[in-house]
Amino acid sequence: MTRKYYIPIIVGSTRRDRQSIKVARFVLKKLQERPGVETELLDLLEYNFPIMEERLHRRDDPPPGLKEFGEKIGRADSFIIVSPEYNNGYPGVLKNALDYLLPEYERKPVGIVTVSAGGFGGINCLAQLRLVAIGMGAVPIPENLSISRVHESFNDDGTPNDPAYEKRGAAFLDELLWFTDAVADKKAKDKSAS
């Protein structure tokens, strides 16, 4: 039996002329090519959440789109975050969106993709997002996809200018799917044992 997984991609920037959207399009395309995977972009620019006052599960008056966002993360088997590095960290809009949820992340593998305008590919952002993911109860996978010089590395449609990104992207998604399978196996065993 072939499993079917839902793996959404959170686009973690709303900045004008954002470059991370190009990489998110690349990851989306590559994930859509995987059999048994349903995916989509959860673009924070489209959601436009206000500053978080209280988590979703404690609200009876959620802002527009928050309930839908929470349901998508809640039903996800794993998820991906695509984020640029701003000032050695990640965008505040991403932290704000992530903080609205908590039980929805529990024991879910998360793949982290970081981009930077310079030559380090967002490694400081990556390190911080791994800590945040652990704090949320998610499981950050060891593999990552970090993109340096994003302005020149990817075209607007998500096509990489360096074929090495195809190989790196495939390795990243292979590992994410391995962890997604492992967690699904454990959940299935726990369910059959109860």
Solvent accessible surface area in square Angstrom, and as a share of the most:
residue,aa,sasa,rsa
1,M,223,1.00
2,T,108,0.63
3,R,79,0.29
4,K,168,0.71
5,Y,18,0.07
6,Y,8,0.03
7,I,0,0.00
8,P,0,0.00
9,I,0,0.00
10,I,0,0.00
11,V,0,0.00
12,G,0,0.00
13,S,0,0.00
14,T,46,0.27
15,R,148,0.54
16,R,227,0.83
17,D,123,0.63
18,R,35,0.13
19,Q,29,0.13
20,S,0,0.00
21,I,18,0.09
22,K,11,0.05
23,V,0,0.00
24,A,0,0.00
25,R,96,0.35
26,F,4,0.02
27,V,3,0.02
28,L,33,0.16
29,K,114,0.48
30,K,33,0.14
31,L,0,0.00
32,Q,106,0.47
33,E,102,0.46
34,R,54,0.20
35,P,120,0.76
36,G,21,0.20
37,V,23,0.13
38,E,91,0.41
39,T,19,0.11
40,E,52,0.23
41,L,47,0.23
42,L,2,0.01
43,D,10,0.05
44,L,2,0.01
45,L,91,0.45
46,E,145,0.65
47,Y,34,0.13
48,N,121,0.62
49,F,20,0.08
50,P,71,0.45
51,I,142,0.72
52,M,56,0.25
53,E,144,0.65
54,E,61,0.27
55,R,58,0.21
56,L,24,0.12
57,H,97,0.43
58,R,159,0.58
59,R,49,0.18
60,D,142,0.73
61,D,91,0.47
62,P,44,0.28
63,P,14,0.09
64,P,119,0.75
65,G,33,0.31
66,L,0,0.00
67,K,121,0.51
68,E,85,0.38
69,F,0,0.00
70,G,3,0.03
71,E,99,0.44
72,K,42,0.18
73,I,0,0.00
74,G,35,0.33
75,R,130,0.48
76,A,3,0.03
77,D,48,0.25
78,S,0,0.00
79,F,0,0.00
80,I,0,0.00
81,I,1,0.01
82,V,0,0.00
83,S,0,0.00
84,P,11,0.07
85,E,39,0.18
86,Y,52,0.20
87,N,155,0.79
88,N,92,0.47
89,G,10,0.10
90,Y,44,0.17
91,P,7,0.04
92,G,57,0.55
93,V,45,0.26
94,L,0,0.00
95,K,67,0.28
96,N,19,0.10
97,A,2,0.01
98,L,0,0.00
99,D,34,0.18
100,Y,0,0.00
101,L,1,0.00
102,L,64,0.32
103,P,71,0.45
104,E,29,0.13
105,Y,0,0.00
106,E,100,0.45
107,R,161,0.59
108,K,14,0.06
109,P,0,0.00
110,V,0,0.00
111,G,0,0.00
112,I,4,0.02
113,V,0,0.00
114,T,1,0.01
115,V,2,0.01
116,S,15,0.10
117,A,69,0.54
118,G,39,0.38
119,G,35,0.33
120,F,159,0.66
121,G,1,0.01
122,G,1,0.01
123,I,92,0.47
124,N,62,0.32
125,C,0,0.00
126,L,13,0.06
127,A,57,0.44
128,Q,71,0.32
129,L,1,0.00
130,R,67,0.24
131,L,128,0.64
132,V,26,0.15
133,A,1,0.01
134,I,107,0.55
135,G,64,0.62
136,M,16,0.07
137,G,34,0.32
138,A,7,0.05
139,V,57,0.33
140,P,25,0.16
141,I,3,0.02
142,P,90,0.57
143,E,64,0.29
144,N,39,0.20
145,L,1,0.00
146,S,22,0.14
147,I,0,0.00
148,S,24,0.16
149,R,121,0.44
150,V,3,0.02
151,H,108,0.48
152,E,118,0.53
153,S,14,0.09
154,F,3,0.01
155,N,67,0.34
156,D,105,0.54
157,D,100,0.52
158,G,4,0.04
159,T,65,0.38
160,P,17,0.11
161,N,86,0.44
162,D,65,0.34
163,P,109,0.69
164,A,50,0.39
165,Y,21,0.08
166,E,67,0.30
167,K,159,0.67
168,R,89,0.33
169,G,2,0.02
170,A,41,0.32
171,A,46,0.36
172,F,1,0.00
173,L,2,0.01
174,D,78,0.40
175,E,46,0.20
176,L,0,0.00
177,L,27,0.13
178,W,157,0.55
179,F,45,0.19
180,T,2,0.01
181,D,59,0.30
182,A,38,0.29
183,V,31,0.18
184,A,21,0.16
185,D,60,0.31
186,K,120,0.51
187,K,97,0.41
188,A,52,0.40
189,K,138,0.59
190,D,66,0.34
191,K,163,0.69
192,S,94,0.61
193,A,91,0.70
194,S,126,0.82
